[in-house]
Amino acid sequence: MGKRSRDEQGSAAGGLLAQAVQQVVAAPADRLDHALDGGASLLAASAEQWPQVSRAVLAHAEQAVGSRWTAGWRPADLVRVVRRALGPVHLALAVDLIAAEGRRHPATTLDRRWQEQLRELAAEAWWPGDEEYLGAFADRHRLDRFALATAVLELLRAWAHLPPIAPVGPVPGRAPVRASGPVAGEPRMLGRIRALLAKAESTEYPEEAEALTAKAQQLMAQHSIDEALLAAGAPGKDAPGALRIGVDNPYESPKAMLLDAVAAANRARVVWAKEFGFCTIIGFDADLDAVELLYTSLLVQATSAMHRAGSRKHQDGAPRTKAFRQSFLVAYAARIRERLTAATERTVEQAAAGRHLREDGSSEQLVPDERLLPALAAREAAVDDTVGKMFPKLTSQRVRVSDGEGWAAGRAAADRAALHGRAGSIAR
């Protein structure tokens, strides 16, 4: 087949795809099935044209996915939307289309968290050529052409209906800007914190988990203090940033409460977008890392403790219910807030007196730095100001508790969750 003939087929396939996508995206809910059947039939009708449809789908992904980036969405956000609303085939397609769009952007034009999300999603162009993509995907997932074309159109419709949201970093293709400059030894500090939290999650002894989590929070607080003092020496170079963390059912309200508790203890703020299943955390870069690490660990600990408590029966012999588990997690989050806040305040008081916590858990006496408290206050004010600019219209929400035993059990579990200092080395 000559080049002109291939180009003509490619142009025809692109036109069919554009027509099908337009019809499906514009279709009202009561006409969606009809639009999907018609669009998928157009795309899947010819086996000979299927390779050109494949190339057209990946070319369309550059525009469809790229437009979501400029609307504030990030790779993990798009995948989360698909996971909540569609199925496993759509999820695999989503990762592949993100990988296809990503071929346009050198890694040097992506910020750190964007690159981390791509690694976690394993977003890589695994197919041998763009004309072979849909055929190879269909073989992997045992789909016929019509079923795969339907899934492609459903995915593109879901993404096309997403509204613009507040951006939490630069879009691909622009030079990434790091909100906070790294301090010397930052990777070692974060590695130490990860090691403490991993051990807290794996231990069978509540007292050990408590000690390990508390030590992790103290190290996080010290790291934040070090960052604040470093920034105080170079005014104007440090500004709050933001990231998103998925918060989904079941028990999404208590999970959001737990994330807010962790964020508050680390001088960050949380805004929950319930309809999309994520929270936006606003804070300085080192504090955002701390929030993400600690929340993930505490959620593992809370879920494990909830299942252990929920496997038992109420005092009257009745099985424990969803209300028990909801109350458990709300109480857990409330108690964790108290404990983390106390740990942070204790570390700040010691730092103001000149005590500096080392990575290994030991401390040293330094000359008190009078810049510390004003620097921390200035950072909190900067975070509040950024929240106001990103989200000018915020509302609060109450969470109800209806099971007293669940509340008591949740507070008790939070008291056992990982928080008081213990020195000693933790293998990485």
ZAFI-154586 format. One record per residue (C-alpha): residue number from 1; residue in one letter; chain; z, y, x. Coordinates in Angstrom, 3 decimals. Each point is the difference from the previous one (the first is absolute). Layout:
N
KOLVO    k  r  c         w         v         u
KOLVO  NUM  A  A         Z         Y         X
...
END
This chain:
428
KOLVO    k  r  c         w         v         u
KOLVO    1  M  A     0.000     0.000     0.000
KOLVO    2  G  A    -1.003     3.371     1.416
KOLVO    3  K  A     2.397     2.861     0.615
KOLVO    4  R  A    -1.519     2.057    -2.824
KOLVO    5  S  A     0.444    -2.838    -2.473
KOLVO    6  R  A     3.648    -0.460     1.053
KOLVO    7  D  A     0.640     3.714    -0.316
KOLVO    8  E  A    -1.528    -0.002    -3.476
KOLVO    9  Q  A     2.178    -2.935    -1.059
KOLVO   10  G  A     3.043     1.675     1.488
KOLVO   11  S  A    -0.745     3.201    -1.889
KOLVO   12  A  A    -0.487    -1.955    -3.220
KOLVO   13  A  A     3.288    -1.862     0.483
KOLVO   14  G  A     1.782     3.269     0.707
KOLVO   15  G  A    -1.381     1.452    -3.211
KOLVO   16  L  A     1.121    -3.031    -2.016
KOLVO   17  L  A     3.475     0.207     1.479
KOLVO   18  A  A     0.295     3.723    -0.691
KOLVO   19  Q  A    -1.093    -0.573    -3.595
KOLVO   20  A  A     2.452    -2.879    -0.516
KOLVO   21  V  A     2.918     1.863     1.564
KOLVO   22  Q  A    -0.687     3.122    -2.046
KOLVO   23  Q  A    -0.068    -1.999    -3.242
KOLVO   24  V  A     3.187    -1.912     0.778
KOLVO   25  V  A     1.967     3.027     1.210
KOLVO   26  A  A    -0.955     2.046    -3.052
KOLVO   27  A  A     0.563    -2.772    -2.539
KOLVO   28  P  A     2.915     0.442    -2.446
KOLVO   29  A  A     2.492    -2.872    -0.146
KOLVO   30  D  A    -1.484    -1.474    -3.174
KOLVO   31  R  A    -3.469    -0.134     1.593
KOLVO   32  L  A     1.004    -1.069     3.484
KOLVO   33  D  A    -0.806    -3.708    -0.376
KOLVO   34  H  A    -3.498     0.848    -1.210
KOLVO   35  A  A    -0.554     2.403     2.907
KOLVO   36  L  A     1.280    -2.560     2.521
KOLVO   37  D  A    -2.241    -2.752    -1.352
KOLVO   38  G  A    -3.021     2.271     0.066
KOLVO   39  G  A     0.696     1.349     3.476
KOLVO   40  A  A     0.783    -3.385     1.531
KOLVO   41  S  A    -3.145    -1.463    -1.547
KOLVO   42  L  A    -2.078     2.734     1.627
KOLVO   43  L  A     1.470    -0.681     3.434
KOLVO   44  A  A     0.071    -3.791    -0.134
KOLVO   45  A  A    -3.336    -0.654    -1.718
KOLVO   46  S  A    -2.054    -0.683     3.129
KOLVO   47  A  A     1.005    -2.340     2.829
KOLVO   48  E  A    -2.766     1.545     2.109
KOLVO   49  Q  A     1.467     3.502    -0.412
KOLVO   50  W  A     3.640    -1.088     0.495
KOLVO   51  P  A     0.024     0.825     3.770
KOLVO   52  Q  A    -1.184     3.539    -0.774
KOLVO   53  V  A     2.697     0.311    -2.687
KOLVO   54  S  A     2.479    -1.101     2.639
KOLVO   55  R  A    -1.121     2.745     2.365
KOLVO   56  A  A     0.076     2.537    -2.839
KOLVO   57  V  A     3.587    -0.933    -0.941
KOLVO   58  L  A     1.237     0.593     3.549
KOLVO   59  A  A    -1.969     3.261     0.248
KOLVO   60  H  A     1.484     1.120    -3.323
KOLVO   61  A  A     3.483    -0.836     1.348
KOLVO   62  E  A    -0.359     2.758     2.586
KOLVO   63  Q  A    -0.278     2.573    -2.773
KOLVO   64  A  A     2.383    -1.639    -2.495
KOLVO   65  V  A     2.786    -0.687     2.482
KOLVO   66  G  A    -0.560     3.184     1.980
KOLVO   67  S  A     0.383     2.089    -3.139
KOLVO   68  R  A     3.425    -1.577    -0.580
KOLVO   69  W  A     1.074     1.001     3.515
KOLVO   70  T  A    -0.856     3.645    -0.712
KOLVO   71  A  A     1.931    -0.298    -3.285
KOLVO   72  G  A     3.191    -0.843     1.932
KOLVO   73  W  A     0.004    -3.803    -0.208
KOLVO   74  R  A     0.538    -2.303     2.975
KOLVO   75  P  A    -0.949    -3.664     0.658
KOLVO   76  A  A     3.319    -1.485    -1.144
KOLVO   77  D  A    -0.109     2.177    -3.137
KOLVO   78  L  A    -3.431    -1.256    -1.068
KOLVO   79  V  A     0.993    -3.603     0.590
KOLVO   80  R  A     3.246     0.517    -1.947
KOLVO   81  V  A    -1.959     1.316    -2.989
KOLVO   82  V  A    -2.181    -3.104     0.054
KOLVO   83  R  A     2.945    -2.356     0.384
KOLVO   84  R  A     1.690     1.537    -3.047
KOLVO   85  A  A    -3.034     0.116    -2.303
KOLVO   86  L  A    -2.507    -2.675     1.056
KOLVO   87  G  A    -0.090    -3.434     1.645
KOLVO   88  P  A    -0.190    -1.803     3.377
KOLVO   89  V  A    -3.802     0.214     0.214
KOLVO   90  H  A     0.113     3.765    -0.574
KOLVO   91  L  A     2.733     0.257     2.642
KOLVO   92  A  A    -2.152    -1.754     2.610
KOLVO   93  L  A    -2.956     2.210    -0.959
KOLVO   94  A  A     2.152     3.111     0.327
KOLVO   95  V  A     1.055    -0.856     3.541
KOLVO   96  D  A    -3.616    -0.720     0.973
KOLVO   97  L  A    -1.357     3.245    -1.462
KOLVO   98  I  A     2.723     1.949     1.808
KOLVO   99  A  A    -1.009    -1.780     3.214
KOLVO  100  A  A    -3.671     0.776    -0.636
KOLVO  101  E  A     0.724     3.707    -0.487
KOLVO  102  G  A     2.220    -0.026     3.078
KOLVO  103  R  A    -2.907    -0.890     2.279
KOLVO  104  R  A    -0.954     3.682    -0.079
KOLVO  105  H  A     3.236     1.139     1.627
KOLVO  106  P  A     1.070    -0.597     3.618
KOLVO  107  A  A     3.647    -0.994     0.329
KOLVO  108  T  A     0.694     3.252     1.845
KOLVO  109  T  A    -0.707     1.947    -3.210
KOLVO  110  L  A     2.605    -1.937    -2.030
KOLVO  111  D  A     3.682     0.882    -0.029
KOLVO  112  R  A     2.639    -2.533     0.997
KOLVO  113  R  A     1.036    -1.043    -3.489
KOLVO  114  W  A    -3.614    -0.352    -1.141
KOLVO  115  Q  A    -0.655    -2.408     2.869
KOLVO  116  E  A     3.181    -1.917    -0.835
KOLVO  117  Q  A    -1.123    -0.403    -3.610
KOLVO  118  L  A    -3.392    -1.342     1.056
KOLVO  119  R  A     1.693    -2.530     2.292
KOLVO  120  E  A     2.399    -1.111    -2.726
KOLVO  121  L  A    -2.895    -0.451    -2.434
KOLVO  122  A  A    -2.078    -1.826     2.647
KOLVO  123  A  A    -2.873     2.296    -0.998
KOLVO  124  E  A    -2.818    -1.199     2.239
KOLVO  125  A  A    -3.749    -0.422    -0.494
KOLVO  126  W  A    -0.116    -3.814     0.270
KOLVO  127  W  A    -3.482    -0.502    -1.504
KOLVO  128  P  A    -3.010    -0.523     2.316
KOLVO  129  G  A    -2.224     2.656    -1.594
KOLVO  130  D  A     0.080     2.321    -2.994
KOLVO  131  E  A    -2.781    -1.879    -1.803
KOLVO  132  E  A     2.011    -3.214     0.357
KOLVO  133  Y  A     3.343     1.407    -1.162
KOLVO  134  L  A    -0.078    -0.808    -3.732
KOLVO  135  G  A    -1.391    -3.470     0.626
KOLVO  136  A  A     2.685    -0.764     2.578
KOLVO  137  F  A     2.718     1.438    -2.258
KOLVO  138  A  A    -1.229    -2.087    -2.942
KOLVO  139  D  A     0.141    -3.147     2.151
KOLVO  140  R  A     3.542     0.809     1.139
KOLVO  141  H  A     1.272     0.518    -3.530
KOLVO  142  R  A    -2.280    -2.440    -1.824
KOLVO  143  L  A    -1.591     2.593    -2.247
KOLVO  144  D  A    -3.454     0.256    -1.541
KOLVO  145  R  A    -1.978     3.230     0.275
KOLVO  146  F  A     0.890     1.211    -3.489
KOLVO  147  A  A     3.762    -0.500     0.476
KOLVO  148  L  A    -0.050     1.773     3.350
KOLVO  149  A  A    -2.090     2.895    -1.308
KOLVO  150  T  A     2.463     0.375    -2.872
KOLVO  151  A  A     2.943     0.128     2.433
KOLVO  152  V  A    -1.745     2.636     2.133
KOLVO  153  L  A    -0.580     2.220    -3.035
KOLVO  154  E  A     3.577    -0.435    -1.264
KOLVO  155  L  A     1.341     1.000     3.407
KOLVO  156  L  A    -2.220     3.062     0.317
KOLVO  157  R  A     0.992     1.109    -3.510
KOLVO  158  A  A     3.720    -0.287     0.801
KOLVO  159  W  A    -0.382     2.138     3.111
KOLVO  160  A  A    -2.288     2.547    -1.665
KOLVO  161  H  A     2.649     0.711    -2.660
KOLVO  162  L  A     2.724     0.858     2.527
KOLVO  163  P  A     1.023     3.677    -0.095
KOLVO  164  P  A     0.534     2.188     3.069
KOLVO  165  I  A     3.511    -0.269     1.480
KOLVO  166  A  A     1.932     1.927     2.637
KOLVO  167  P  A    -1.272    -1.019     3.462
KOLVO  168  V  A     2.479    -1.415     2.492
KOLVO  169  G  A    -2.113     0.372     3.123
KOLVO  170  P  A    -3.485     0.775     1.326
KOLVO  171  V  A    -3.047    -1.800    -1.385
KOLVO  172  P  A    -2.103    -2.192     2.324
KOLVO  173  G  A    -2.380     1.873     2.215
KOLVO  174  R  A     2.375     2.861     0.652
KOLVO  175  A  A     2.103     0.060     3.122
KOLVO  176  P  A     3.393    -1.468    -0.964
KOLVO  177  V  A     2.960     2.337     0.192
KOLVO  178  R  A     3.385    -1.451     0.772
KOLVO  179  A  A     2.678     1.874    -1.956
KOLVO  180  S  A     2.657    -0.545     2.621
KOLVO  181  G  A    -0.489    -0.483     3.713
KOLVO  182  P  A     1.328    -3.257     1.435
KOLVO  183  V  A     3.215     0.005     1.968
KOLVO  184  A  A     0.405    -1.967     3.197
KOLVO  185  G  A     0.934    -3.592    -0.761
KOLVO  186  E  A    -0.939     0.195    -3.703
KOLVO  187  P  A    -1.714    -3.426    -0.052
KOLVO  188  R  A     3.102    -1.603     1.541
KOLVO  189  M  A     2.276     1.672    -2.543
KOLVO  190  L  A    -2.110    -1.127    -2.940
KOLVO  191  G  A    -0.269    -3.463     1.501
KOLVO  192  R  A     3.774    -0.140     0.301
KOLVO  193  I  A     0.393     1.063    -3.644
KOLVO  194  R  A    -2.524    -2.608    -1.152
KOLVO  195  A  A     1.843    -2.692     1.927
KOLVO  196  L  A     3.317     0.954    -1.573
KOLVO  197  L  A    -1.455    -0.013    -3.498
KOLVO  198  A  A    -1.860    -3.273     0.516
KOLVO  199  K  A     3.230    -1.657     1.058
KOLVO  200  A  A     1.833     1.551    -2.968
KOLVO  201  E  A    -2.581    -1.530    -2.353
KOLVO  202  S  A     0.209    -3.450     1.552
KOLVO  203  T  A     3.746    -0.451     0.465
KOLVO  204  E  A     1.994    -2.077    -2.487
KOLVO  205  Y  A     3.185     2.002     0.694
KOLVO  206  P  A     0.448     3.144    -2.143
KOLVO  207  E  A     2.377     1.623     2.501
KOLVO  208  E  A    -2.568    -0.344     2.787
KOLVO  209  A  A    -2.763     1.385    -2.214
KOLVO  210  E  A     2.240     2.960    -0.864
KOLVO  211  A  A     0.686     0.749     3.652
KOLVO  212  L  A    -3.660    -0.276     0.990
KOLVO  213  T  A    -1.303     2.240    -2.788
KOLVO  214  A  A     2.636     2.617     0.692
KOLVO  215  K  A    -0.905     0.018     3.671
KOLVO  216  A  A    -3.673     0.405    -0.913
KOLVO  217  Q  A     0.785     3.028    -2.184
KOLVO  218  Q  A     2.102     1.560     2.753
KOLVO  219  L  A    -2.868    -0.428     2.462
KOLVO  220  M  A    -2.384     1.529    -2.534
KOLVO  221  A  A     2.312     2.967    -0.462
KOLVO  222  Q  A     0.305     0.458     3.765
KOLVO  223  H  A    -3.755    -0.214     0.404
KOLVO  224  S  A    -0.436     2.680    -2.685
KOLVO  225  I  A     2.539     2.198     1.800
KOLVO  226  D  A    -1.847    -0.415     3.289
KOLVO  227  E  A    -3.275     0.948    -1.711
KOLVO  228  A  A     1.580     3.071    -1.602
KOLVO  229  L  A     1.352     1.256     3.314
KOLVO  230  L  A    -3.308    -0.675     1.731
KOLVO  231  A  A    -1.830     1.977    -2.689
KOLVO  232  A  A     2.538     2.818     0.225
KOLVO  233  G  A    -1.139     0.522     3.580
KOLVO  234  A  A    -3.617     0.393    -1.114
KOLVO  235  P  A    -0.026     1.932    -3.289
KOLVO  236  G  A    -3.090    -0.193    -2.160
KOLVO  237  K  A    -1.260    -3.341     1.315
KOLVO  238  D  A     1.879    -2.213    -2.467
KOLVO  239  A  A    -0.673    -0.215    -3.737
KOLVO  240  P  A     0.815    -2.444    -2.789
KOLVO  241  G  A    -2.474    -2.730    -0.847
KOLVO  242  A  A    -0.220    -2.607    -2.741
KOLVO  243  L  A    -0.727    -3.657    -0.649
KOLVO  244  R  A    -0.222    -2.266    -3.026
KOLVO  245  I  A     1.899    -3.214    -0.632
KOLVO  246  G  A    -0.800    -2.412    -2.789
KOLVO  247  V  A     2.669    -0.359    -2.699
KOLVO  248  D  A    -0.998    -2.402    -2.734
KOLVO  249  N  A     1.380    -2.238    -2.710
KOLVO  250  P  A     2.187    -1.835    -0.564
KOLVO  251  Y  A     2.930     2.455     0.084
KOLVO  252  E  A    -2.055     2.926     1.231
KOLVO  253  S  A     2.584     2.636    -1.004
KOLVO  254  P  A     2.846    -1.474     2.118
KOLVO  255  K  A    -2.428    -0.507     2.877
KOLVO  256  A  A    -0.953     3.677    -0.164
KOLVO  257  M  A     3.721     0.852    -0.074
KOLVO  258  L  A     0.572    -2.087     3.127
KOLVO  259  L  A    -2.875     1.702     1.796
KOLVO  260  D  A     1.374     3.401    -1.012
KOLVO  261  A  A     3.422    -0.985     1.343
KOLVO  262  V  A    -1.480    -0.967     3.367
KOLVO  263  A  A    -2.127     3.146     0.129
KOLVO  264  A  A     2.892     2.328    -0.856
KOLVO  265  A  A     2.116    -1.444     2.804
KOLVO  266  N  A    -2.857     0.693     2.413
KOLVO  267  R  A    -0.713     3.588    -1.127
KOLVO  268  A  A    -3.112    -0.920    -1.967
KOLVO  269  R  A    -1.006     0.388    -3.661
KOLVO  270  V  A    -1.634    -2.447    -2.410
KOLVO  271  V  A    -2.471     0.655    -2.828
KOLVO  272  W  A    -0.777    -3.007    -2.204
KOLVO  273  A  A    -3.453    -0.437    -1.573
KOLVO  274  K  A     0.920    -2.754    -2.437
KOLVO  275  E  A    -3.479    -0.348    -1.484
KOLVO  276  F  A    -1.460    -0.875     3.404
KOLVO  277  G  A     2.859    -2.105     1.337
KOLVO  278  F  A     0.910     2.064     3.055
KOLVO  279  C  A     2.428     2.601     1.283
KOLVO  280  T  A    -0.918     2.864     2.312
KOLVO  281  I  A     2.616     0.616     2.691
KOLVO  282  I  A     0.058     3.448     1.576
KOLVO  283  G  A     1.778     0.569     3.289
KOLVO  284  F  A    -0.424     0.324     3.737
KOLVO  285  D  A    -1.944    -2.748     1.728
KOLVO  286  A  A     2.877    -1.818     1.667
KOLVO  287  D  A     2.004     0.113    -3.233
KOLVO  288  L  A    -2.935    -1.446    -1.948
KOLVO  289  D  A    -0.133    -2.948     2.389
KOLVO  290  A  A     3.722    -0.527    -0.474
KOLVO  291  V  A    -0.250     0.114    -3.792
KOLVO  292  E  A    -2.832    -2.525    -0.101
KOLVO  293  L  A     1.778    -2.433     2.327
KOLVO  294  L  A     3.394     0.171    -1.680
KOLVO  295  Y  A    -1.284    -0.064    -3.582
KOLVO  296  T  A    -2.088    -3.105     0.685
KOLVO  297  S  A     3.003    -1.763     1.515
KOLVO  298  L  A     2.459     1.022    -2.715
KOLVO  299  L  A    -2.432    -1.068    -2.719
KOLVO  300  V  A    -0.157    -3.465     1.555
KOLVO  301  Q  A     3.798    -0.132     0.201
KOLVO  302  A  A     0.434     1.308    -3.562
KOLVO  303  T  A    -2.502    -2.454    -1.475
KOLVO  304  S  A     1.635    -2.921     1.774
KOLVO  305  A  A     3.494     1.060    -1.129
KOLVO  306  M  A    -1.239     0.544    -3.573
KOLVO  307  H  A    -1.471    -3.492    -0.187
KOLVO  308  R  A     3.195    -1.537     1.339
KOLVO  309  A  A     2.128     1.906    -2.527
KOLVO  310  G  A    -2.486    -0.564    -2.818
KOLVO  311  S  A    -0.006    -3.756     0.504
KOLVO  312  R  A     3.603    -0.108    -1.189
KOLVO  313  K  A     1.122     0.413    -3.590
KOLVO  314  H  A     1.924     2.742    -1.785
KOLVO  315  Q  A     3.726    -0.377    -0.458
KOLVO  316  D  A    -0.649    -1.306    -3.523
KOLVO  317  G  A    -2.347    -2.677     1.333
KOLVO  318  A  A    -3.245     1.648    -1.160
KOLVO  319  P  A    -2.899     0.207     2.475
KOLVO  320  R  A    -0.491     3.353     1.701
KOLVO  321  T  A    -2.817     2.096    -1.361
KOLVO  322  K  A    -2.497     2.666     0.977
KOLVO  323  A  A     2.616     2.604    -0.998
KOLVO  324  F  A     2.366    -1.525     2.576
KOLVO  325  R  A    -2.620     0.195     2.751
KOLVO  326  Q  A    -0.980     3.577    -0.941
KOLVO  327  S  A     3.661     1.086     0.040
KOLVO  328  F  A     0.530    -1.863     3.270
KOLVO  329  L  A    -2.784     1.867     1.785
KOLVO  330  V  A     0.979     3.401    -1.419
KOLVO  331  A  A     3.566    -0.482     1.219
KOLVO  332  Y  A    -1.267    -1.282     3.340
KOLVO  333  A  A    -2.125     3.128     0.469
KOLVO  334  A  A     2.871     2.306    -1.007
KOLVO  335  R  A     2.431    -1.622     2.424
KOLVO  336  I  A    -2.562    -0.096     2.822
KOLVO  337  R  A    -0.499     3.738    -0.482
KOLVO  338  E  A     3.727     0.574     0.542
KOLVO  339  R  A     0.149    -2.212     3.073
KOLVO  340  L  A    -3.139     1.306     1.699
KOLVO  341  T  A     1.006     3.588    -0.615
KOLVO  342  A  A     3.424    -0.672     1.518
KOLVO  343  A  A    -1.582    -1.659     3.052
KOLVO  344  T  A    -2.349     2.944     0.537
KOLVO  345  E  A     2.755     2.582    -0.449
KOLVO  346  R  A     2.180    -1.858     2.484
KOLVO  347  T  A    -2.787    -0.050     2.588
KOLVO  348  V  A    -0.721     3.709    -0.503
KOLVO  349  E  A     3.691     0.888     0.366
KOLVO  350  Q  A     0.218    -1.968     3.230
KOLVO  351  A  A    -3.218     1.550     1.298
KOLVO  352  A  A     1.274     3.493    -0.798
KOLVO  353  A  A     3.045    -0.837     2.107
KOLVO  354  G  A    -2.239    -1.093     2.873
KOLVO  355  R  A     0.033    -3.774    -0.512
KOLVO  356  H  A    -3.450    -1.550     0.506
KOLVO  357  L  A    -0.839    -3.503    -1.195
KOLVO  358  R  A    -2.095    -2.028     2.413
KOLVO  359  E  A    -2.566    -2.608    -1.014
KOLVO  360  D  A     2.257    -2.858     1.071
KOLVO  361  G  A     2.763     1.127    -2.377
KOLVO  362  S  A     2.232     1.615     2.610
KOLVO  363  S  A     0.671     3.742     0.031
KOLVO  364  E  A     0.436     2.742     2.556
KOLVO  365  Q  A     1.734     3.369    -0.067
KOLVO  366  L  A    -2.317     2.964     0.467
KOLVO  367  V  A     0.459     3.735    -0.291
KOLVO  368  P  A    -0.211     0.925    -3.709
KOLVO  369  D  A    -3.293     1.687    -0.889
KOLVO  370  E  A     0.571     2.947    -2.305
KOLVO  371  R  A    -3.625    -0.191    -1.179
KOLVO  372  L  A     0.534    -3.348    -1.744
KOLVO  373  L  A     1.361     0.944    -3.422
KOLVO  374  P  A    -2.362     2.971    -0.495
KOLVO  375  A  A    -2.920    -2.196     1.089
KOLVO  376  L  A     0.886    -2.722    -2.528
KOLVO  377  A  A     0.455     2.572    -2.759
KOLVO  378  A  A    -3.370     1.551     0.843
KOLVO  379  R  A    -1.684    -3.409    -0.186
KOLVO  380  E  A     1.515    -0.713    -3.417
KOLVO  381  A  A    -1.210     3.404    -1.236
KOLVO  382  A  A    -3.486    -0.692     1.384
KOLVO  383  V  A    -0.122    -3.346    -1.833
KOLVO  384  D  A     1.064     1.625    -3.276
KOLVO  385  D  A    -2.645     2.681     0.447
KOLVO  386  T  A    -2.688    -2.624     0.638
KOLVO  387  V  A     1.032    -1.936    -3.119
KOLVO  388  G  A    -0.316     3.174    -2.053
KOLVO  389  K  A    -3.502     0.626     1.326
KOLVO  390  M  A    -1.219    -3.585    -0.427
KOLVO  391  F  A     1.619    -0.583    -3.401
KOLVO  392  P  A     0.605     3.304    -1.816
KOLVO  393  K  A     0.777    -1.768    -3.298
KOLVO  394  L  A     2.676    -2.659     0.353
KOLVO  395  T  A     2.219    -1.666    -2.579
KOLVO  396  S  A     3.044    -2.252     0.444
KOLVO  397  Q  A     0.660    -3.284    -1.740
KOLVO  398  R  A     3.198    -1.814    -0.937
KOLVO  399  V  A     0.453    -3.734     0.443
KOLVO  400  R  A     2.133    -1.807    -2.561
KOLVO  401  V  A     2.461    -2.816     0.758
KOLVO  402  S  A     1.057    -2.444    -2.702
KOLVO  403  D  A     1.713    -2.862     1.847
KOLVO  404  G  A     3.444     0.625     1.489
KOLVO  405  E  A     0.074    -3.251     1.963
KOLVO  406  G  A    -3.367     0.827     1.523
KOLVO  407  W  A     1.271     3.429     1.029
KOLVO  408  A  A     3.113    -1.441     1.637
KOLVO  409  A  A    -1.982    -2.724     1.761
KOLVO  410  G  A    -2.556     2.517     1.253
KOLVO  411  R  A     2.625     2.287     1.505
KOLVO  412  A  A     1.689    -2.963     1.655
KOLVO  413  A  A    -3.321    -1.122     1.494
KOLVO  414  A  A    -0.680     3.527     1.247
KOLVO  415  D  A     3.388    -0.003     1.706
KOLVO  416  R  A    -1.113    -3.146     1.838
KOLVO  417  A  A    -3.482     1.299     0.853
KOLVO  418  A  A    -0.660     0.838     3.555
KOLVO  419  L  A     1.870     3.493     1.094
KOLVO  420  H  A     3.164     0.351     2.892
KOLVO  421  G  A    -0.524     0.309     3.641
KOLVO  422  R  A     0.074    -2.885     2.392
KOLVO  423  A  A    -0.988     0.309     3.637
KOLVO  424  G  A    -1.851    -2.737     1.826
KOLVO  425  S  A    -3.556    -0.971     0.804
KOLVO  426  I  A    -2.448    -1.302    -2.585
KOLVO  427  A  A    -2.940    -1.974     1.323
KOLVO  428  R  A    -3.341     1.498    -0.994
END
